[in-house]
Amino acid sequence: MAWQKIVVINFGNHFAHKITRTLRLLGFHAEIASPSAQREDLKGAAGIILSDGPESLQDSKAPIFNTELLGLDVPILGIGYGHLLLAHLSGGKVGRALIGEFGFAQMNQNLATYSPLLLSLEESIKVSVSHQDEVLQLPPGFEMVASTKVCPYAAIQDLNQRRFGFQGNIESKETDCGPTILKNFARFCGMEKNWDRDIVLELMLAKIRFTARDKKVLIFLSGGVDSNVAFTLLNKSLGQNRVLGIHIDNGFLRKNESRSIARRYQEFGFKNFVVANAARSFLQVMGKEVNPHRKRQLEHAYFLHVQNKMMDKLNLNPDEWLVALNTLYSDSLLPDNLKERYVIQDNPKENVGVQGLIQRGMVIEPLKELYKDEVKIIGRRMKLQDEMIDRHPFPEQGLAINVLCSGGILTHQDRQILSQVQLAVLNLISKEGLQATSAEVLPVRTAGIQTDFRAYRFPVALSFDSDGHRDWLTVLQSLENQQEELDFELTEEQKNLPWYHIPRWRVLDRVSSFITDSLSEVSRVVVRLYQRHGITLKLQEGYCSKERLDQTREADFIVLEELKRFGWYEEIFQHLTINLPYASCPEHCSIVLRPVVSDDVETAEFAHMNHQVLDAIMKRLVQLPYVDAIYYDITNKPPAAFSWE
């Protein structure tokens, strides 16, 4: 794009996307560039932001930065890692702080110094912080703008060179003043607001027409917001006679999902789509696979196979068609890796049809410039029904990755690891004096996040008796030097329900973080809400079968129905109902509730669900004859992934 923009140099995906997304929501066009980008790649940049990142300047793995970018005659703002890098490259001294800062800090302005980035802010502002390194000596020409109790150069600037640095995580939503600082920087760069839904919509439509030329477009429809908005954009830009949507029911969808998707498209006036049912064959392909990664591979490879068969059945001439991919802006930094996901690498005979078009570059990506929330904004601008926009995101593999699989027997290595983790958890509980609280390590592996990669580890399940949470409160209060009363207020009816012997959500949040921070072997914590009386839970043999999928579908339907009934469906970004082969017999299961709240998909917090809603959900779930236990996932992302696989 040629018009004015702020360019965010990406030193950490999560951080760069947060900054870019915030600027766009403020109305300023922003894009992400690699640290190795060339000067010509930043054409149209009105300013540059060096993002925060997970590395240290002292780390040999620190990203290589093209220092020529600092020679561009535009304002530059460094945040976190970017702040340290800017100070270092400008001649300052950076090193390990005597005292690191984590959590929150009060940043106090230097009243003797004027800073255009702190306009309209209070003299003392609360900022999220997480750093061990700091600026030890100012670069020549720089001045101190703000400091914290232990960090003398928390904010610095050189107005002559138009260079700024902030040590705090101003991209974090916990830093309330962050959007104001970013807005002030954009204004300082001379930016006018140039990014709103009308501008973006016209841009998307024009780009589709330019890319498609005289071609027709084939798009595969999941029924989620991304494919719905992409399908609508294509129809609006090219007309229904040049667009074909195909929805494939792979058997891993929610209850009555395919029927609902078809109904919604018909109600909106779409006639250019077909529905294919391939549920039985997908189940046969999945078989008795238990490895999460292999399950994804099998499902995706067969999905591509079905796509090709559909293209052949419809007799589509590949020379006349493009394939639409629902690439979002957060995906677009690695376009080659993204496209490789759509190509079967180990079977060249399958690289025809859809894959052949992709390999030939015959693709169109209507959403490539947009973040998830921007996709929703564009959908509303085109007057799509709420059902087509607000549907919770659904994993590409559907319920297949919500159904954890096992042969029913742990390997010797897994038994050893399980025992070690169990011992570490019990030692932690004993060390902190948590005598009335029990914890067990569940014998199923679940996905955590470790340096941006999935790491499969055993989760910790906490159980509380009616007063058991009080020991947790005592420890947490002593750890955080708090005297706040955090007890759980129960009604008389709730006192007799087994699933209400838990603390407040904010306490559980701290408990979960305390455990995952203390034990590197643990990346997910759940709280047990219910266990059927008189049974013993153990690992069972269980695969991705229609029976287990139907169990999951029914439990998931109950949860979503109650969320909608109480007006909580919109409050939650995504809910995943997880089926564990951990029960009294192979025909039964345990259910995990995994509701999360997220603004950017990159990070998430577990939902602090209203207890009236949870009560309604639990009363229905415990009536399901195959449910032996119910857990509530109380882990944020990171350290846990959204899904369990």
LUMLUMPA-981930 format. One record per residue (C-alpha): residue number from 1; residue in one letter; x, y, z. Coordinates in pm, whole numbers, plus 50000, padded with zeros to 5 digits. Last residue first. Layout:
# residues N
{NUM "A" {X Y Z}}
...
END
This chain:
# residues 645
{645 "E" {49562 46938 52120}}
{644 "W" {49409 47089 52433}}
{643 "S" {49288 47397 52247}}
{642 "F" {49353 47759 52335}}
{641 "A" {49724 47695 52404}}
{640 "A" {49851 47706 52761}}
{639 "P" {50132 47927 52898}}
{638 "P" {50028 48158 52732}}
{637 "K" {49734 48174 52691}}
{636 "N" {49559 48172 53029}}
{635 "T" {49487 47867 53241}}
{634 "I" {49179 47808 53456}}
{633 "D" {49033 47514 53258}}
{632 "Y" {48714 47396 53429}}
{631 "Y" {48679 47024 53495}}
{630 "I" {48384 46785 53483}}
{629 "A" {48384 46417 53584}}
{628 "D" {48206 46091 53500}}
{627 "V" {48002 46211 53202}}
{626 "Y" {47846 45915 53014}}
{625 "P" {47499 45940 53169}}
{624 "L" {47452 46309 53081}}
{623 "Q" {47259 46450 53379}}
{622 "V" {47578 46605 53519}}
{621 "L" {47593 46827 53211}}
{620 "R" {47248 46978 53264}}
{619 "K" {47294 47097 53624}}
{618 "M" {47649 47202 53537}}
{617 "I" {47544 47440 53260}}
{616 "A" {47278 47611 53471}}
{615 "D" {47520 47655 53763}}
{614 "L" {47788 47788 53529}}
{613 "V" {47544 48051 53403}}
{612 "Q" {47449 48155 53757}}
{611 "H" {47817 48155 53844}}
{610 "N" {47905 48414 53578}}
{609 "M" {48209 48286 53394}}
{608 "H" {48553 48426 53462}}
{607 "A" {48672 48334 53115}}
{606 "F" {49025 48200 53080}}
{605 "E" {49249 48476 52952}}
{604 "A" {49382 48491 52597}}
{603 "T" {49687 48584 52391}}
{602 "E" {49769 48572 52020}}
{601 "V" {49397 48557 51937}}
{600 "D" {49389 48941 51947}}
{599 "D" {49116 49051 52185}}
{598 "S" {49070 48729 52380}}
{597 "V" {48835 48578 52638}}
{596 "V" {48841 48203 52688}}
{595 "P" {48593 47926 52773}}
{594 "R" {48752 47579 52816}}
{593 "L" {48511 47342 52993}}
{592 "V" {48668 47000 53036}}
{591 "I" {48455 46685 53016}}
{590 "S" {48553 46345 53153}}
{589 "C" {48451 46034 52963}}
{588 "H" {48237 45719 52962}}
{587 "E" {48217 45424 52721}}
{586 "P" {48576 45318 52800}}
{585 "C" {48499 45278 53173}}
{584 "S" {48539 45475 53498}}
{583 "A" {48673 45782 53320}}
{582 "Y" {48974 45956 53170}}
{581 "P" {48944 45937 52791}}
{580 "L" {48908 46319 52792}}
{579 "N" {48647 46512 52588}}
{578 "I" {48710 46887 52563}}
{577 "T" {48438 47147 52507}}
{576 "L" {48597 47457 52356}}
{575 "H" {48446 47800 52412}}
{574 "Q" {48563 48101 52219}}
{573 "F" {48561 48479 52248}}
{572 "I" {48328 48484 52548}}
{571 "E" {48108 48781 52634}}
{570 "E" {47900 48734 52318}}
{569 "Y" {47782 48391 52432}}
{568 "W" {47706 48526 52778}}
{567 "G" {47353 48653 52717}}
{566 "F" {47203 48404 52966}}
{565 "R" {47026 48193 52704}}
{564 "K" {47323 48218 52467}}
{563 "L" {47569 48081 52724}}
{562 "E" {47313 47812 52816}}
{561 "E" {47283 47696 52454}}
{560 "L" {47661 47705 52408}}
{559 "V" {47721 47481 52711}}
{558 "I" {47444 47235 52624}}
{557 "F" {47554 47208 52260}}
{556 "D" {47913 47140 52372}}
{555 "A" {47796 46853 52593}}
{554 "E" {47594 46708 52304}}
{553 "R" {47871 46750 52048}}
{552 "T" {48133 46601 52282}}
{551 "Q" {47929 46285 52338}}
{550 "D" {47856 46272 51965}}
{549 "L" {48229 46294 51891}}
{548 "R" {48291 46013 52140}}
{547 "E" {48035 45788 51969}}
{546 "K" {48145 45888 51618}}
{545 "S" {48498 45778 51702}}
{544 "C" {48813 45985 51757}}
{543 "Y" {48972 45725 51983}}
{542 "G" {48942 45591 52337}}
{541 "E" {49119 45334 52553}}
{540 "Q" {49077 45448 52911}}
{539 "L" {49296 45634 53162}}
{538 "K" {49155 45601 53513}}
{537 "L" {48881 45756 53723}}
{536 "T" {48743 45560 54015}}
{535 "I" {48371 45577 54084}}
{534 "G" {48158 45611 54398}}
{533 "H" {48010 45954 54337}}
{532 "R" {48042 46110 53993}}
{531 "Q" {48310 46378 53995}}
{530 "Y" {48238 46750 53972}}
{529 "L" {48397 47094 53947}}
{528 "R" {48761 46987 53928}}
{527 "V" {48985 47289 53871}}
{526 "V" {49219 47293 53576}}
{525 "V" {49584 47394 53537}}
{524 "R" {49792 47398 53219}}
{523 "S" {50161 47455 53143}}
{522 "V" {50327 47233 53404}}
{521 "E" {50684 47100 53378}}
{520 "S" {50826 47451 53433}}
{519 "L" {50681 47448 53783}}
{518 "S" {50674 47775 53978}}
{517 "D" {50532 48000 53706}}
{516 "T" {50275 47737 53606}}
{515 "I" {50171 47689 53971}}
{514 "F" {50152 48058 54065}}
{513 "S" {49976 48144 53739}}
{512 "S" {49704 47889 53816}}
{511 "V" {49666 48008 54174}}
{510 "R" {49655 48372 54060}}
{509 "D" {49374 48301 53815}}
{508 "L" {49201 48084 54075}}
{507 "V" {49195 48383 54307}}
{506 "R" {49051 48606 54036}}
{505 "W" {48788 48340 53968}}
{504 "R" {48663 48334 54325}}
{503 "P" {48735 48022 54524}}
{502 "I" {48593 47675 54458}}
{501 "H" {48354 47443 54639}}
{500 "Y" {48074 47527 54399}}
{499 "W" {48068 47208 54193}}
{498 "P" {47946 46975 54465}}
{497 "L" {47615 47161 54513}}
{496 "N" {47486 47188 54870}}
{495 "K" {47650 47527 54936}}
{494 "Q" {47499 47642 54609}}
{493 "E" {47148 47619 54749}}
{492 "E" {47238 47828 55053}}
{491 "T" {47392 48094 54828}}
{490 "L" {47769 48112 54814}}
{489 "E" {48012 48403 54862}}
{488 "F" {48369 48292 54785}}
{487 "D" {48637 48440 55006}}
{486 "L" {48873 48702 54871}}
{485 "E" {48897 48943 55164}}
{484 "E" {49177 49181 55069}}
{483 "Q" {49470 49177 55314}}
{482 "Q" {49738 49161 55048}}
{481 "N" {50113 49118 55081}}
{480 "E" {50129 48937 54746}}
{479 "L" {50288 48617 54873}}
{478 "S" {50114 48646 55210}}
{477 "Q" {49777 48696 55044}}
{476 "L" {49843 48409 54807}}
{475 "V" {49933 48176 55091}}
{474 "T" {49628 48263 55298}}
{473 "L" {49397 48243 54998}}
{472 "W" {49528 47901 54899}}
{471 "D" {49470 47781 55257}}
{470 "R" {49113 47912 55241}}
{469 "H" {49042 47713 54925}}
{468 "G" {48991 47393 55119}}
{467 "D" {48686 47517 55306}}
{466 "S" {48412 47333 55120}}
{465 "D" {48654 47089 54964}}
{464 "F" {48871 47202 54676}}
{463 "S" {49017 46996 54394}}
{462 "L" {49298 47104 54164}}
{461 "A" {49381 46930 53836}}
{460 "V" {49735 46966 53701}}
{459 "P" {49786 46912 53329}}
{458 "F" {50037 46668 53172}}
{457 "R" {50252 46818 52898}}
{456 "Y" {50258 46857 52521}}
{455 "A" {50474 47151 52407}}
{454 "R" {50346 47360 52119}}
{453 "F" {50585 47624 51988}}
{452 "D" {50595 48004 52038}}
{451 "T" {50877 47988 52297}}
{450 "Q" {50687 47720 52493}}
{449 "I" {50311 47710 52456}}
{448 "G" {50110 47430 52614}}
{447 "A" {49915 47151 52446}}
{446 "T" {49772 46873 52660}}
{445 "R" {49894 46524 52747}}
{444 "V" {49661 46294 52936}}
{443 "P" {49730 46116 53267}}
{442 "L" {49586 46397 53484}}
{441 "V" {49821 46526 53753}}
{440 "E" {49645 46539 54087}}
{439 "A" {49600 46817 54336}}
{438 "S" {49446 46827 54681}}
{437 "T" {49382 47133 54896}}
{436 "A" {49350 47112 55274}}
{435 "Q" {49722 47100 55342}}
{434 "L" {49828 47398 55133}}
{433 "G" {50130 47477 55349}}
{432 "E" {50337 47643 55079}}
{431 "K" {50605 47376 55085}}
{430 "S" {50345 47098 55099}}
{429 "I" {50165 47230 54791}}
{428 "L" {50491 47273 54602}}
{427 "N" {50609 46928 54706}}
{426 "L" {50276 46782 54591}}
{425 "V" {50315 46948 54250}}
{424 "A" {50676 46831 54211}}
{423 "L" {50581 46477 54311}}
{422 "Q" {50297 46468 54056}}
{421 "V" {50531 46604 53790}}
{420 "Q" {50788 46334 53863}}
{419 "S" {50524 46060 53872}}
{418 "L" {50379 46171 53538}}
{417 "I" {50726 46184 53385}}
{416 "Q" {50798 45828 53497}}
{415 "R" {50461 45702 53378}}
{414 "D" {50515 45878 53043}}
{413 "Q" {50853 45706 53001}}
{412 "H" {50705 45364 53077}}
{411 "T" {50436 45426 52820}}
{410 "L" {50083 45493 52940}}
{409 "I" {49810 45244 52850}}
{408 "G" {49454 45326 52739}}
{407 "G" {49537 45350 52369}}
{406 "S" {49461 45718 52399}}
{405 "C" {49274 45995 52221}}
{404 "L" {49176 46348 52314}}
{403 "V" {48851 46461 52152}}
{402 "N" {48870 46838 52120}}
{401 "I" {49113 46804 51829}}
{400 "A" {48857 46613 51622}}
{399 "L" {48589 46861 51731}}
{398 "G" {48680 47091 51447}}
{397 "Q" {49005 47037 51256}}
{396 "E" {49009 47398 51134}}
{395 "P" {48935 47509 51489}}
{394 "F" {48603 47691 51539}}
{393 "P" {48588 48060 51622}}
{392 "H" {48269 48140 51816}}
{391 "R" {47985 48246 51588}}
{390 "D" {47951 48624 51613}}
{389 "I" {47968 48711 51244}}
{388 "M" {47733 48474 51058}}
{387 "E" {47490 48446 51351}}
{386 "D" {47485 48828 51380}}
{385 "Q" {47353 48844 51024}}
{384 "L" {47574 49012 50764}}
{383 "K" {47505 49380 50704}}
{382 "M" {47807 49447 50479}}
{381 "R" {47941 49690 50742}}
{380 "R" {47880 49419 51001}}
{379 "G" {48106 49184 50810}}
{378 "I" {48369 49456 50773}}
{377 "I" {48374 49503 51151}}
{376 "K" {48396 49126 51203}}
{375 "V" {48696 49101 50971}}
{374 "E" {48852 49393 51160}}
{373 "D" {48821 49192 51482}}
{372 "K" {49007 48902 51320}}
{371 "Y" {49286 49119 51180}}
{370 "L" {49272 49233 50818}}
{369 "E" {49503 49288 50520}}
{368 "K" {49499 48924 50405}}
{367 "L" {49120 48900 50418}}
{366 "P" {49045 48860 50044}}
{365 "E" {49333 48616 49979}}
{364 "I" {49328 48507 49612}}
{363 "V" {49516 48208 49483}}
{362 "M" {49635 48082 49145}}
{361 "G" {50000 48082 49250}}
{360 "R" {50075 47771 49047}}
{359 "Q" {50123 47570 49366}}
{358 "I" {49786 47692 49488}}
{357 "L" {49612 47592 49165}}
{356 "G" {49772 47248 49175}}
{355 "Q" {49665 47207 49535}}
{354 "V" {49303 47275 49439}}
{353 "G" {49310 47033 49145}}
{352 "V" {49633 46837 49146}}
{351 "N" {49900 46773 49407}}
{350 "E" {49738 46447 49521}}
{349 "K" {49965 46238 49299}}
{348 "P" {50265 46408 49463}}
{347 "N" {50190 46231 49793}}
{346 "D" {50420 46332 50080}}
{345 "Q" {50390 46710 50053}}
{344 "I" {50015 46753 50051}}
{343 "V" {49976 47128 49995}}
{342 "Y" {49744 47357 50191}}
{341 "R" {49972 47390 50491}}
{340 "E" {50251 47487 50253}}
{339 "K" {50054 47804 50179}}
{338 "L" {50097 47924 50536}}
{337 "N" {50465 47847 50545}}
{336 "D" {50516 48046 50226}}
{335 "P" {50303 48335 50354}}
{334 "L" {50489 48373 50684}}
{333 "L" {50411 48730 50786}}
{332 "S" {50061 48684 50642}}
{331 "D" {49912 48485 50926}}
{330 "S" {49836 48783 51157}}
{329 "Y" {49703 48965 50851}}
{328 "L" {49445 48693 50801}}
{327 "T" {49459 48424 50529}}
{326 "N" {49117 48284 50442}}
{325 "L" {49236 48131 50115}}
{324 "A" {49036 48177 49793}}
{323 "V" {49122 47941 49506}}
{322 "L" {49134 48090 49155}}
{321 "W" {48955 47942 48856}}
{320 "E" {48943 47947 48476}}
{319 "D" {49256 47746 48401}}
{318 "P" {49150 47488 48661}}
{317 "N" {48838 47398 48455}}
{316 "L" {48577 47291 48707}}
{315 "N" {48401 46960 48635}}
{314 "L" {48187 46974 48949}}
{313 "K" {48295 46619 49033}}
{312 "D" {48661 46703 48968}}
{311 "M" {48650 47002 49202}}
{310 "M" {48472 46794 49463}}
{309 "K" {48735 46522 49436}}
{308 "N" {49007 46782 49482}}
{307 "Q" {48842 46919 49795}}
{306 "V" {48797 46565 49927}}
{305 "H" {49172 46498 49892}}
{304 "L" {49252 46829 50059}}
{303 "F" {49030 46731 50353}}
{302 "Y" {49208 46395 50358}}
{301 "A" {49543 46564 50406}}
{300 "H" {49399 46793 50673}}
{299 "E" {49245 46517 50880}}
{298 "L" {49549 46293 50860}}
{297 "Q" {49793 46574 50940}}
{296 "R" {49589 46699 51234}}
{295 "K" {49565 46347 51377}}
{294 "R" {49941 46304 51324}}
{293 "H" {50010 46610 51537}}
{292 "P" {49775 46496 51812}}
{291 "N" {49914 46137 51827}}
{290 "V" {49629 45898 51914}}
{289 "E" {49539 45751 51574}}
{288 "K" {49281 45475 51600}}
{287 "G" {49101 45541 51271}}
{286 "M" {49123 45900 51147}}
{285 "V" {49078 45790 50785}}
{284 "Q" {48764 45591 50867}}
{283 "L" {48619 45887 51054}}
{282 "F" {48681 46113 50754}}
{281 "S" {48507 45861 50525}}
{280 "R" {48191 45862 50736}}
{279 "A" {48167 46240 50765}}
{278 "A" {48197 46320 50392}}
{277 "N" {47877 46519 50344}}
{276 "A" {47907 46783 50069}}
{275 "V" {47719 47115 50075}}
{274 "V" {47698 47342 49768}}
{273 "F" {47715 47720 49730}}
{272 "N" {47609 47983 49475}}
{271 "K" {47255 48053 49593}}
{270 "F" {47341 48317 49852}}
{269 "G" {47042 48530 49952}}
{268 "F" {47117 48597 50316}}
{267 "E" {46852 48345 50423}}
{266 "Q" {47008 48080 50198}}
{265 "Y" {47352 48135 50349}}
{264 "R" {47212 48111 50703}}
{263 "R" {47019 47791 50626}}
{262 "A" {47324 47621 50475}}
{261 "I" {47533 47702 50784}}
{260 "S" {47258 47581 51019}}
{259 "R" {47231 47245 50841}}
{258 "S" {47607 47203 50848}}
{257 "E" {47620 47278 51224}}
{256 "N" {47343 47047 51346}}
{255 "K" {47556 46968 51657}}
{254 "R" {47909 47100 51618}}
{253 "L" {48135 46988 51335}}
{252 "F" {48380 46697 51324}}
{251 "G" {48184 46484 51079}}
{250 "N" {48376 46623 50782}}
{249 "D" {48083 46827 50651}}
{248 "I" {48230 47004 50349}}
{247 "H" {48098 47348 50249}}
{246 "I" {48172 47458 49894}}
{245 "G" {48132 47818 49778}}
{244 "L" {48135 47912 49410}}
{243 "V" {48198 48267 49284}}
{242 "R" {48176 48412 48932}}
{241 "N" {47795 48391 48886}}
{240 "Q" {47746 48523 49241}}
{239 "G" {47890 48865 49156}}
{238 "L" {48254 48975 49145}}
{237 "S" {48293 49235 49422}}
{236 "K" {47987 49168 49638}}
{235 "N" {48015 48792 49589}}
{234 "L" {48386 48791 49675}}
{233 "L" {48331 49011 49979}}
{232 "T" {48044 48789 50096}}
{231 "F" {48252 48472 50065}}
{230 "A" {48543 48637 50252}}
{229 "V" {48305 48753 50527}}
{228 "N" {48153 48407 50570}}
{227 "S" {48491 48232 50543}}
{226 "D" {48640 48445 50820}}
{225 "V" {48328 48452 51042}}
{224 "G" {48296 48076 51056}}
{223 "G" {48067 47872 50831}}
{222 "S" {48354 47649 50724}}
{221 "L" {48328 47749 50359}}
{220 "F" {48569 47642 50085}}
{219 "I" {48612 47913 49821}}
{218 "L" {48636 47881 49444}}
{217 "V" {48682 48203 49246}}
{216 "K" {48620 48275 48877}}
{215 "K" {48885 48447 48670}}
{214 "D" {48855 48759 48449}}
{213 "R" {49075 48985 48666}}
{212 "A" {49069 48809 49005}}
{211 "T" {49351 49014 49158}}
{210 "F" {49225 49358 49051}}
{209 "R" {48861 49282 49135}}
{208 "I" {48960 49143 49474}}
{207 "K" {49184 49443 49545}}
{206 "A" {48903 49686 49465}}
{205 "L" {48662 49506 49697}}
{204 "M" {48914 49492 49983}}
{203 "L" {49013 49860 49948}}
{202 "E" {48647 49968 49937}}
{201 "L" {48585 49777 50260}}
{200 "V" {48897 49917 50427}}
{199 "I" {48805 50278 50351}}
{198 "D" {48449 50226 50476}}
{197 "R" {48559 50036 50788}}
{196 "D" {48816 50292 50898}}
{195 "W" {49189 50345 50845}}
{194 "N" {49315 50689 50740}}
{193 "K" {49322 50901 51054}}
{192 "E" {49578 51172 50989}}
{191 "M" {49944 51102 51052}}
{190 "G" {50194 51382 51107}}
{189 "C" {50442 51156 51287}}
{188 "F" {50364 51341 51611}}
{187 "R" {50000 51245 51556}}
{186 "A" {50098 50877 51527}}
{185 "F" {50310 50909 51842}}
{184 "N" {50024 51072 52033}}
{183 "K" {49794 50788 51927}}
{182 "L" {50048 50532 52045}}
{181 "I" {50083 50707 52381}}
{180 "T" {49704 50733 52416}}
{179 "P" {49659 50365 52325}}
{178 "G" {49908 50266 52598}}
{177 "C" {49751 50475 52877}}
{176 "D" {49548 50183 53013}}
{175 "T" {49849 49954 53036}}
{174 "E" {49677 49620 53108}}
{173 "K" {49587 49603 52737}}
{172 "S" {49957 49553 52669}}
{171 "E" {50113 49756 52387}}
{170 "I" {50253 50000 52645}}
{169 "N" {50469 49723 52788}}
{168 "G" {50701 49951 52981}}
{167 "Q" {51059 50043 52881}}
{166 "F" {50953 50330 52657}}
{165 "G" {51189 50488 52400}}
{164 "F" {51158 50790 52173}}
{163 "R" {51360 50931 51880}}
{162 "R" {51269 51247 51692}}
{161 "Q" {51637 51332 51623}}
{160 "N" {51596 51679 51775}}
{159 "L" {51337 51551 52023}}
{158 "D" {51572 51293 52170}}
{157 "Q" {51360 51088 52409}}
{156 "I" {51358 50860 52712}}
{155 "A" {51104 50660 52913}}
{154 "A" {51179 50410 53191}}
{153 "Y" {51523 50566 53239}}
{152 "P" {51563 50559 53619}}
{151 "C" {51418 50206 53663}}
{150 "V" {51374 50108 54030}}
{149 "K" {51092 50336 54149}}
{148 "T" {50984 50416 53796}}
{147 "S" {51116 50682 53563}}
{146 "A" {50990 50926 53302}}
{145 "V" {51120 51157 53029}}
{144 "M" {51495 51121 53074}}
{143 "E" {51690 51300 52806}}
{142 "F" {51867 51185 52491}}
{141 "G" {52133 51383 52301}}
{140 "P" {52411 51134 52369}}
{139 "P" {52270 50794 52472}}
{138 "L" {52154 50765 52834}}
{137 "Q" {52336 50525 53067}}
{136 "L" {52203 50211 53236}}
{135 "V" {51910 50149 53001}}
{134 "E" {51740 49836 53133}}
{133 "D" {51752 49456 53139}}
{132 "Q" {51536 49226 53356}}
{131 "H" {51205 49323 53205}}
{130 "S" {50831 49271 53243}}
{129 "V" {50628 49586 53302}}
{128 "S" {50260 49684 53275}}
{127 "V" {50228 50060 53329}}
{126 "K" {50040 50273 53582}}
{125 "I" {50081 50645 53512}}
{124 "S" {50208 50927 53731}}
{123 "E" {50198 51283 53600}}
{122 "E" {49861 51207 53440}}
{121 "L" {49836 51183 53063}}
{120 "S" {49698 51447 52824}}
{119 "L" {50027 51466 52630}}
{118 "L" {50274 51190 52714}}
{117 "L" {50400 51132 52359}}
{116 "P" {50473 51501 52300}}
{115 "S" {50721 51498 52590}}
{114 "Y" {50815 51819 52769}}
{113 "T" {51083 51777 53035}}
{112 "A" {51106 51948 53374}}
{111 "L" {50805 51751 53497}}
{110 "N" {50994 51423 53461}}
{109 "Q" {50695 51190 53446}}
{108 "N" {50646 50914 53701}}
{107 "M" {50590 50558 53577}}
{106 "Q" {50415 50354 53846}}
{105 "A" {50495 49987 53799}}
{104 "F" {50295 49673 53726}}
{103 "G" {50378 49304 53692}}
{102 "F" {50751 49243 53664}}
{101 "E" {51045 49478 53711}}
{100 "G" {51405 49363 53742}}
{99 "I" {51627 49487 54024}}
{98 "L" {51998 49555 53970}}
{97 "A" {51922 49585 53601}}
{96 "R" {52120 49383 53347}}
{95 "G" {52267 49592 53068}}
{94 "V" {52229 49881 52825}}
{93 "K" {52467 50171 52775}}
{92 "G" {52381 50447 52531}}
{91 "G" {52535 50519 52192}}
{90 "S" {52226 50542 51970}}
{89 "L" {52243 50171 51882}}
{88 "H" {52215 50079 52251}}
{87 "A" {51930 50322 52323}}
{86 "L" {51735 50203 52019}}
{85 "L" {51791 49838 52111}}
{84 "L" {51679 49895 52469}}
{83 "H" {51360 50072 52361}}
{82 "G" {51293 49809 52094}}
{81 "Y" {51319 49535 52359}}
{80 "G" {51055 49721 52558}}
{79 "I" {50906 49973 52313}}
{78 "G" {51116 50180 52073}}
{77 "L" {50961 50477 51893}}
{76 "I" {51110 50624 51575}}
{75 "P" {51015 50952 51404}}
{74 "V" {51098 50967 51032}}
{73 "D" {51410 51064 50835}}
{72 "L" {51527 50708 50773}}
{71 "G" {51876 50646 50909}}
{70 "L" {51748 50415 51181}}
{69 "L" {51641 50177 50903}}
{68 "E" {52009 50137 50810}}
{67 "T" {52049 49940 51134}}
{66 "N" {51903 49630 50967}}
{65 "F" {51833 49424 51278}}
{64 "I" {51944 49067 51339}}
{63 "P" {51711 48907 51594}}
{62 "A" {51861 48809 51934}}
{61 "K" {51973 48445 51937}}
{60 "S" {52312 48530 52090}}
{59 "D" {52125 48685 52381}}
{58 "Q" {52276 48998 52539}}
{57 "L" {52017 49219 52374}}
{56 "S" {51762 49001 52550}}
{55 "E" {51488 48813 52365}}
{54 "P" {51113 48794 52417}}
{53 "G" {51024 49095 52203}}
{52 "D" {50900 49453 52222}}
{51 "S" {50837 49636 51899}}
{50 "L" {51053 49893 51722}}
{49 "I" {50798 50147 51598}}
{48 "I" {50864 50343 51279}}
{47 "G" {50701 50661 51152}}
{46 "A" {50542 50816 50844}}
{45 "A" {50623 50507 50639}}
{44 "G" {50516 50537 50274}}
{43 "K" {50796 50315 50147}}
{42 "L" {50925 50095 50427}}
{41 "D" {51036 49810 50200}}
{40 "E" {51270 50053 50022}}
{39 "R" {51475 50085 50341}}
{38 "Q" {51529 49711 50355}}
{37 "A" {51359 49478 50601}}
{36 "S" {51586 49265 50824}}
{35 "P" {51388 49343 51140}}
{34 "S" {51080 49221 50946}}
{33 "A" {50792 49457 50875}}
{32 "I" {50444 49496 51021}}
{31 "E" {50180 49740 50894}}
{30 "A" {49986 50031 51041}}
{29 "H" {49706 50253 50908}}
{28 "F" {49583 50485 51180}}
{27 "G" {49221 50481 51299}}
{26 "L" {49266 50408 51670}}
{25 "L" {49162 50048 51600}}
{24 "R" {49441 50040 51342}}
{23 "L" {49697 50163 51594}}
{22 "T" {49584 49901 51845}}
{21 "R" {49612 49621 51588}}
{20 "T" {49963 49721 51492}}
{19 "I" {50082 49740 51852}}
{18 "K" {49924 49406 51949}}
{17 "H" {50055 49244 51632}}
{16 "A" {50412 49352 51704}}
{15 "F" {50400 49220 52062}}
{14 "H" {50270 48872 51976}}
{13 "N" {50498 48829 51680}}
{12 "G" {50815 48931 51862}}
{11 "F" {51088 49159 51726}}
{10 "N" {50858 49277 51445}}
{9 "I" {50935 49626 51322}}
{8 "V" {50607 49817 51324}}
{7 "V" {50561 50050 51025}}
{6 "I" {50323 50344 51077}}
{5 "K" {50139 50426 50758}}
{4 "Q" {50083 50685 50491}}
{3 "W" {49954 50568 50153}}
{2 "A" {50128 50342 49905}}
{1 "M" {50000 50000 50000}}
END
